[in-house]
């Protein structure tokens, strides 16, 4: 078993484009859930409308790349308004139902045959990020010793982590402001905030929009790194993986989602590589599990680890127990 290769692949995943995508998605969920107490189970929907807004604008309608970025942000803003207006005045679980349903509806709409001329159906859209890669300053692989990235992945790596850093800085600044303190107060007791004359609905809507914009950034990075968008990339599991990253790092902490995403992808890649290698060299007999089954054990172990974390340290690795309390009224 090649332990060096397994570890280097895990480190590449922990720092690579996948971790960047989930870090940005989890930062948005941190604004929603960690700071405001909003149960958004449809972050994949925000990612999908942004990614398809970019891809369809460029590949279908021939618009410039940067116009596509603006359209993607506009689509995420519109989705936040459509979800927030009817639900944010109601109990928290109504938003959860609406967001997870809308994410699934959007995935099916983007993959529908009827709209395949616009969105490409199940095949999606490809080759819409050439403008992004034309700005690539790297002409060869970026070598970190243990692992390396191709020139295009290195450019995604650089831009992605800059966006993550700027997003964390924005969240840190906003949550230290009076506006951020109102959000935290809403999370704790929105009736008390309302009694002080604050417009709770307006603050919730602003938080939903802000978190959706971070989700849009995650959607852009996922689409750009693949140079393609397909409906299956935006299934509900992407939202739950982002929640896993958030809960691992700690909700209500600026760097919690980032560190959680890195830990999540390190474990997923390391465990997948270990069990696949163990099965391939018969360290694990076929009567116990096959090669295909071995690669899926990582989901079981990460899930079991998350359950143990929620039992013994529900605030996450760097979180505060008080930060994950939600008002279910």
C-alpha positions as CSV (number, residue, x, y, z in Angstrom):
1,X,0.0,0.0,0.0
2,X,1.4,3.3,-1.1
3,X,0.9,5.5,2.0
4,X,2.7,8.4,0.5
5,X,0.4,8.6,-2.5
6,X,-2.7,8.3,-0.4
7,X,-1.6,11.1,1.9
8,X,-0.5,13.4,-1.0
9,X,-3.8,12.9,-2.7
10,X,-5.6,13.7,0.5
11,X,-3.6,16.9,1.0
12,X,-4.3,17.9,-2.6
13,X,-8.0,17.5,-2.0
14,X,-7.9,19.4,1.3
15,X,-6.3,22.4,-0.5
16,X,-7.6,21.9,-4.0
17,X,-10.7,23.2,-5.9
18,X,-13.2,20.8,-4.3
19,X,-12.3,22.2,-0.8
20,X,-12.6,25.7,-2.2
21,X,-16.1,25.1,-3.5
22,X,-17.4,23.6,-0.3
23,X,-15.7,26.3,1.8
24,X,-17.5,29.0,-0.1
25,X,-20.8,27.1,0.1
26,X,-20.3,26.5,3.9
27,X,-19.5,30.2,4.5
28,X,-22.9,31.0,3.0
29,X,-24.5,28.5,5.3
30,X,-22.6,29.9,8.2
31,X,-24.3,33.3,7.5
32,X,-27.7,31.6,7.3
33,X,-27.5,29.0,10.0
34,X,-24.5,29.9,12.2
35,X,-25.2,33.6,12.6
36,X,-28.9,34.1,11.9
37,X,-30.5,30.7,12.7
38,X,-32.0,30.2,9.2
39,X,-32.3,26.6,8.1
40,X,-31.4,26.7,4.4
41,X,-31.3,23.2,3.0
42,X,-31.1,24.4,-0.6
43,X,-27.6,25.9,-0.9
44,X,-27.2,23.7,-4.0
45,X,-30.0,25.7,-5.6
46,X,-28.1,29.0,-5.2
47,X,-25.0,27.3,-6.7
48,X,-27.1,25.9,-9.6
49,X,-28.7,29.1,-10.6
50,X,-25.4,31.0,-10.5
51,X,-23.6,28.3,-12.5
52,X,-26.3,27.9,-15.1
53,X,-26.7,31.7,-15.3
54,X,-23.0,31.9,-16.3
55,X,-22.9,28.8,-18.5
56,X,-26.1,29.6,-20.4
57,X,-25.2,33.2,-20.9
58,X,-21.9,32.4,-22.5
59,X,-22.5,29.0,-24.2
60,X,-26.2,29.5,-25.3
61,X,-26.6,33.2,-25.8
62,X,-23.0,34.2,-26.6
63,X,-22.8,36.9,-24.0
64,X,-19.4,37.9,-22.5
65,X,-18.1,35.9,-19.5
66,X,-18.4,38.8,-17.1
67,X,-21.9,39.5,-18.1
68,X,-22.6,35.9,-17.3
69,X,-21.1,36.3,-13.8
70,X,-23.5,39.3,-13.3
71,X,-26.5,37.3,-14.5
72,X,-25.5,34.4,-12.1
73,X,-25.4,36.8,-9.1
74,X,-28.7,38.3,-10.2
75,X,-30.3,34.8,-10.5
76,X,-29.1,34.0,-6.9
77,X,-30.5,37.3,-5.7
78,X,-33.9,36.6,-7.3
79,X,-34.0,33.1,-5.8
80,X,-33.3,34.5,-2.4
81,X,-36.2,36.9,-2.8
82,X,-38.6,34.2,-4.1
83,X,-37.7,32.0,-1.2
84,X,-37.6,34.6,1.5
85,X,-40.7,36.7,0.9
86,X,-43.2,33.9,1.6
87,X,-41.3,32.0,4.3
88,X,-39.2,34.3,6.5
89,X,-42.2,35.5,8.4
90,X,-43.1,31.9,9.3
91,X,-41.5,29.3,11.4
92,X,-37.9,28.2,10.7
93,X,-39.0,24.8,9.3
94,X,-40.9,26.4,6.4
95,X,-37.8,27.9,5.0
96,X,-36.1,24.5,5.3
97,X,-38.9,22.9,3.3
98,X,-39.0,25.6,0.7
99,X,-35.2,25.6,0.1
100,X,-34.7,21.9,-0.3
101,X,-37.8,21.7,-2.5
102,X,-36.7,24.6,-4.7
103,X,-33.2,23.1,-5.1
104,X,-34.6,19.9,-6.4
105,X,-37.1,21.7,-8.7
106,X,-34.3,23.8,-10.1
107,X,-32.1,20.7,-10.7
108,X,-35.0,19.0,-12.6
109,X,-35.7,22.1,-14.6
110,X,-32.1,22.5,-15.7
111,X,-32.1,18.9,-16.8
112,X,-35.4,18.9,-18.5
113,X,-35.7,18.0,-22.2
114,X,-38.1,21.0,-22.8
115,X,-35.4,23.5,-21.9
116,X,-32.5,21.6,-23.4
117,X,-31.9,24.3,-26.0
118,X,-31.1,26.7,-23.2
119,X,-29.5,24.5,-20.6
120,X,-28.4,21.4,-22.4
121,X,-30.6,18.9,-20.7
122,X,-28.8,16.1,-18.9
123,X,-25.6,16.9,-20.8
124,X,-25.5,20.4,-19.5
125,X,-23.2,23.1,-21.0
126,X,-19.5,23.1,-21.6
127,X,-16.6,25.4,-22.5
128,X,-17.8,28.7,-21.2
129,X,-14.9,29.7,-19.0
130,X,-12.2,30.4,-21.7
131,X,-12.1,34.0,-20.7
132,X,-11.2,33.0,-17.2
133,X,-8.4,30.7,-18.3
134,X,-7.1,33.3,-20.7
135,X,-6.1,35.3,-17.7
136,X,-4.1,32.4,-16.3
137,X,-0.5,33.5,-15.4
138,X,0.7,29.9,-14.9
139,X,2.4,28.2,-17.8
140,X,3.3,25.0,-16.1
141,X,2.4,22.9,-13.1
142,X,2.4,24.4,-9.6
143,X,4.5,22.0,-7.4
144,X,4.1,22.0,-3.6
145,X,6.4,19.0,-3.1
146,X,3.9,16.4,-1.8
147,X,1.4,17.3,-4.6
148,X,1.1,19.5,-7.6
149,X,-1.7,21.1,-9.6
150,X,-1.9,21.6,-13.4
151,X,-1.7,25.1,-14.7
152,X,-5.4,25.5,-15.0
153,X,-6.0,23.9,-11.5
154,X,-3.3,26.2,-10.1
155,X,-5.2,29.3,-11.5
156,X,-8.5,28.0,-9.9
157,X,-6.6,27.3,-6.7
158,X,-5.2,30.8,-6.6
159,X,-8.4,32.6,-7.4
160,X,-10.5,30.3,-5.2
161,X,-8.5,30.8,-2.1
162,X,-8.4,34.5,-2.6
163,X,-12.2,34.5,-2.8
164,X,-12.3,32.4,0.3
165,X,-10.1,34.8,2.2
166,X,-12.1,37.8,1.0
167,X,-15.3,36.1,2.0
168,X,-14.0,35.3,5.5
169,X,-12.8,38.9,5.8
170,X,-16.3,40.2,4.8
171,X,-18.1,37.9,7.2
172,X,-15.7,38.9,10.0
173,X,-16.2,42.6,9.4
174,X,-20.0,42.3,9.0
175,X,-20.5,40.2,12.1
176,X,-18.5,42.6,14.3
177,X,-20.8,45.5,13.1
178,X,-24.1,46.5,14.6
179,X,-25.8,44.7,11.7
180,X,-24.1,41.5,12.6
181,X,-25.0,41.8,16.2
182,X,-28.6,42.1,15.2
183,X,-28.4,38.9,13.3
184,X,-26.9,37.1,16.3
185,X,-29.7,38.5,18.4
186,X,-32.3,37.2,15.9
187,X,-30.7,33.8,16.2
188,X,-31.1,33.9,20.0
189,X,-34.6,35.5,20.4
190,X,-36.2,37.2,17.4
191,X,-39.2,38.3,19.5
192,X,-36.9,40.3,21.8
193,X,-35.3,41.9,18.7
194,X,-38.7,42.7,17.3
195,X,-39.8,44.3,20.6
196,X,-36.8,46.7,20.3
197,X,-38.2,48.0,17.0
198,X,-36.0,46.1,14.6
199,X,-37.5,44.8,11.3
200,X,-36.6,41.1,11.8
201,X,-38.0,40.1,8.4
202,X,-35.7,42.7,6.7
203,X,-32.6,41.4,8.5
204,X,-33.4,37.8,7.8
205,X,-33.9,38.6,4.1
206,X,-30.5,40.4,4.0
207,X,-28.8,37.4,5.6
208,X,-30.5,35.0,3.2
209,X,-29.3,37.1,0.2
210,X,-25.8,37.5,1.5
211,X,-25.4,33.7,2.2
212,X,-26.9,33.1,-1.3
213,X,-24.2,35.3,-2.8
214,X,-21.5,33.1,-1.2
215,X,-23.4,30.1,-2.6
216,X,-23.3,31.7,-6.0
217,X,-19.5,32.1,-5.7
218,X,-19.3,28.4,-4.9
219,X,-21.4,27.6,-8.0
220,X,-19.2,29.7,-10.2
221,X,-16.0,28.0,-8.9
222,X,-17.5,24.5,-9.4
223,X,-18.6,25.3,-12.9
224,X,-15.3,27.0,-13.9
225,X,-13.1,24.3,-12.5
226,X,-14.9,21.7,-14.6
227,X,-15.6,23.9,-17.6
228,X,-19.1,22.3,-17.5
229,X,-22.4,22.3,-15.7
230,X,-24.6,19.3,-15.4
231,X,-27.7,18.9,-13.2
232,X,-26.3,16.0,-11.2
233,X,-23.6,18.3,-9.9
234,X,-26.2,20.2,-8.0
235,X,-28.1,17.5,-6.1
236,X,-29.1,17.9,-2.5
237,X,-26.0,16.0,-1.3
238,X,-23.8,19.0,-2.0
239,X,-25.8,21.0,0.5
240,X,-25.5,18.3,3.2
241,X,-21.7,17.9,2.5
242,X,-21.4,21.7,3.0
243,X,-23.3,21.4,6.3
244,X,-21.0,18.6,7.3
245,X,-18.0,20.9,6.6
246,X,-19.7,23.7,8.6
247,X,-20.5,21.5,11.6
248,X,-17.0,20.0,11.6
249,X,-15.3,23.4,11.8
250,X,-17.8,25.0,14.0
251,X,-20.9,27.1,13.2
252,X,-20.8,30.8,14.0
253,X,-17.0,31.0,13.6
254,X,-15.5,32.8,10.7
255,X,-12.9,30.2,9.9
256,X,-15.0,27.2,10.9
257,X,-16.4,26.5,7.4
258,X,-13.0,26.8,5.8
259,X,-11.2,24.5,8.1
260,X,-14.2,22.1,8.1
261,X,-14.1,21.9,4.3
262,X,-10.4,21.1,4.4
263,X,-10.8,18.4,7.0
264,X,-13.9,17.0,5.2
265,X,-12.1,16.6,1.9
266,X,-8.9,15.3,3.5
267,X,-10.9,12.5,5.3
268,X,-13.0,11.7,2.3
269,X,-9.9,11.3,0.0
270,X,-7.7,9.6,2.6
271,X,-10.3,7.1,3.6
272,X,-11.4,6.4,0.1
273,X,-7.8,5.8,-1.0
274,X,-7.0,3.6,2.0
275,X,-10.0,1.3,1.6
276,X,-9.7,1.1,-2.2
277,X,-6.0,0.2,-1.9
278,X,-6.7,-2.3,1.0
279,X,-9.3,-4.1,-1.1
280,X,-7.2,-4.1,-4.3
281,X,-4.3,-5.9,-2.5
282,X,-6.6,-8.3,-0.7
283,X,-5.9,-6.7,2.7
284,X,-9.7,-6.7,3.0
285,X,-11.1,-10.0,1.6
286,X,-13.7,-9.9,-1.1
287,X,-16.1,-11.8,1.2
288,X,-16.0,-8.7,3.5
289,X,-16.3,-6.0,0.7
290,X,-15.4,-5.5,-2.9
291,X,-13.4,-2.7,-4.4
292,X,-16.5,-0.7,-5.2
293,X,-17.9,-1.2,-1.7
294,X,-14.6,-0.3,-0.1
295,X,-14.6,3.1,-1.8
296,X,-18.0,3.8,-0.2
297,X,-17.0,3.0,3.4
298,X,-15.6,6.5,3.7
299,X,-19.2,7.9,3.7
300,X,-20.1,5.5,6.6
301,X,-17.1,6.5,8.6
302,X,-17.4,10.2,8.0
303,X,-21.1,10.0,8.9
304,X,-20.4,8.1,12.1
305,X,-17.7,10.6,13.0
306,X,-20.1,13.4,12.5
307,X,-22.7,11.8,14.7
308,X,-20.0,11.3,17.4
309,X,-19.0,14.9,17.1
310,X,-22.6,16.1,17.5
311,X,-22.9,13.9,20.6
312,X,-19.7,14.8,22.4
313,X,-18.9,18.2,20.9
314,X,-21.9,19.6,19.0
315,X,-20.3,23.0,18.6
316,X,-17.7,21.5,16.2
317,X,-14.0,21.6,16.5
318,X,-13.6,25.4,16.9
319,X,-17.2,26.4,17.7
320,X,-19.1,27.5,20.7
321,X,-22.0,25.4,21.9
322,X,-24.2,28.6,22.1
323,X,-23.6,29.4,18.4
324,X,-25.6,26.4,17.1
325,X,-28.7,26.9,19.2
326,X,-31.7,27.7,16.9
327,X,-35.1,29.0,17.6
328,X,-37.6,26.6,16.0
329,X,-40.7,28.9,16.5
